[in-house]
Amino acid sequence: MRKIFLAVATALAMFSCSQKEPVTVTITNPLSIDRNGEMVEISMAEITGKLQLPDTAQVIVLDENGLEVPYQITYDDMLIFPVSVKGGASVTYTIAEGTPQPVDVVACGRQYPERLDDVAWENDRAAYRAYGPALQEKGERAFGYDIWTKNVPEPVVEDRYDGDLNQGISYHIDHGNGMDCYAVGPTLGGGTAALFPDSTIVYPYCYKDCEVLDNGPLRFTTKLVYNPLVVKG
């Protein structure tokens, strides 16, 4: 998964000379290492305010060479776009009113009620899933997040579920673009949070409710609510 860093952690400057003049954003990398393809967040309300645009207006983001950069407006009204900055260097982007070009989907996902309520999502590097209430009702002990490998940048999860459920093509076998090769079982899987009272792991079970907040093209965000649990109460 690509690393994330926030615009508030950079040196950020915006200048608007007159009405609807482009906004210039300067992003500085204070580290000695290069930051490649990491996501920057900027308040969309601040952008539209400086451009004196209505909330419904569209914008474009341009790099230093004048090339359009893909972006997404998130559920919490942040404009996000990928940035690469050499160590100890700065880069400048321009945000202006305009109609953006179509963007390739990098991150996406959904709930799969047809597969025991899985919530699965992916980016251009890997895919992930959280197990849902239908699986818990069956009594299967699967606590953590599952991780699927992929060796292509485009989305693959939808096709894998369709193949597994409808065509007898198991996603536990690599058919050319990766596979589900991990057995999560009664573990924390790929980084699920858990309580740890008295040096004992209290494993979470499957989520109870889910709400998809962002669904691409650059970020997938979901809210998972779990059943209440009393520990040493």
N, C-alpha and C positions, 0 to 999 in steps of 0.2 A: 504494500500500500504506500502511495506517495506520502511523504511527510507533509505536515501542515504548519504554516506559521502565519501569524496574524499581522495585518497591516499596522496595528497599534504597536507592534514590536519593532517596527522599522522607522526610519526617519522619513516622514510623510509630509509633503508640502503640496498645497493646492493653490493655484492662482487663477483668478478669473478677471480679465481686464474689462470686459463689457458684457452686455446681455448676450447670452448664448455663445460666448467665446468658449473654446475648449478648455477643459480642466486638465492641468498637468500634474501628474502624480510621480514623485520621485521615491524610489524604494532603495534603501541602503542595507547591505549585508555587512554587519559588524564583525562577523566571524572570519577566520582565515580559510575556511573551506568553502567550496562552491555550493550554491543552493540551486538545484536544477528541477524545474517543473513543479515548484512548490506553490501552494495556493495562498493568495493574498485576499484579504477581506476588507472592504471599504463600505461604509454606510451608504446605501442607495439614496436615502433621504438627504444626506449631505451633498451627494453628487447632483441630484435634481435641483436642490436648493441653490447651489453655486451656478448651475447652468440656467437657472430660472425656468425650469421645465415643469409641466404637470406630472403628477405621479404616474400617469399612464404612458408617458413618452418613452420612446426607445432610444438607446444610445449605442455607440460603437466604441470599442477599445482598440487603440493602435499602439504598436511597439515603436522603438526608436527608428525603425526603417519604414514606418508608415504602413506596416502590414497589420491586418486585422487579427485580433486575438480573441479566442473563444471566451465567453463568460457565462455566468448564470446568476440570476437573482434568487436568493434563498428565501425560505419561508419567513425568516426573521429580518427580511429586507436588507440583506447584505449583498453587495456586488462582489463576486469572487472570480478570479481569473488566475491562470498559472503563470509563474514568473521564474526566470532563471537569472541568477546574479552571481558573478564571480566573487570569491572571497575578498573582503575589504573594498568592494566596489559598489557602484550605484547604477541603477537603470531608470529610465524615464518612460512613462506611458502617458498617452493622451486619451481622454474620454470626451466624446463629443456627441451631440444629437445626431441620430442617423438610424438607418435600418440595418441590423446585423445580418451577416450571411448565416446560412444554416450551419449548425455545429454538430460534429460527430459525437455520438453518445459514448462517454467514457465510464460513467457510473450510473447504475440503475438497479431496480429490484422491485419486488412486490411480495404480497402474501400469496401462498399457494394452498388454498383450502383443499384442492384436489390431491395434495400430497401431505395430508395430516396437519394442515395449518402451518407448514414451514413458512418462515420469512427468509427469503434469500436475496442477496444483493451482490454486486460485483463492481470492480473497477477494471482498469486495463492490466492489472497485475495478477489478481486472484479473485476468488469468489468465496462467499461466506453464507452461513445460514444459522438461524436460531430456531429451535424446535418449539412447537405450539401445543395448545391445549388438547387437540385431537390425539396427538402422540402420547401425552400424559395419561389420557383416559384409557389408553391401551395398556398402561402399566410399564411401558418401556423406560428404562433408566438411561436417559440421555440428557445430561445437564448443561454441557458447555456449548460454545460456538463451534460449528463445523467449518473447516477450511477446504476449499477445492482448488486444485492447481489449474492454471491455464497458461498456454504459451502463445496466445494470440491477443491482440489488444481489443478486438471487438467483443461485444457481449455474446455470451455462450449459454448462460444459465437457462433461459427460456427454452432453447432447443434441447438442452440436456434433460429437462423435466419432461418435455413432450416425447422425446425418444424413449425415456425410461418408462413412462406411464402408458404410452399409447403405441409404441412400436417395438417394445422388447429390446431396446438398446440401452444397456446398463451404463449409468454414469460412473460406476465403479471400475470401468475398463476405459483405458485411454484410446479413443478413436481418432486421435490426431490433434486435439486442441487442449488436452489435459483431462483431469478426472477427479473424482472424489476418492482419495486413497487413504483417508484417515477414519478410524473408528473412534468416535468420541466417547460413547458409553458413559459410565459414571465418573467422568473427569470434568475439569474446567475447560477442556478443549482449547480453543484459540483465544484465551484471555478473558473468560467470563469472570465477573466480579463475584466474590463470595465473602460471607462473614467468617471470622477466625477467632471465636472466643476460646480461651484456655488452650490455645495452640491446636485447635481442632477445626477442620474445614466444615462449614455448614454449606452444603451444596445447594444452589438454587435449582428449582425445577423449571419446567417450561413456562414461557410467558403466558399471561392470561388474556391481555388485550394488546392490540398494536394499532398504531396510526402512522401512515407514511407522510412525512412532512416535506421532504424534497425527493424528487425522482429524476435526477439528471438535468442536463447532460453531463455535468462535471461532479456533482455531489449527490449522494443518496443519504437521506436522514430518516430514521424511523424512531418512534417513541414506543418502547415496550414496557408494559405494566405487568408486574408479577403479583401473584397471590400473597397476601399478608402472611407473615410467619412469626411465631413467637419462639424466641430462643432464650432458654434459661429464665422463663418468666414465672 
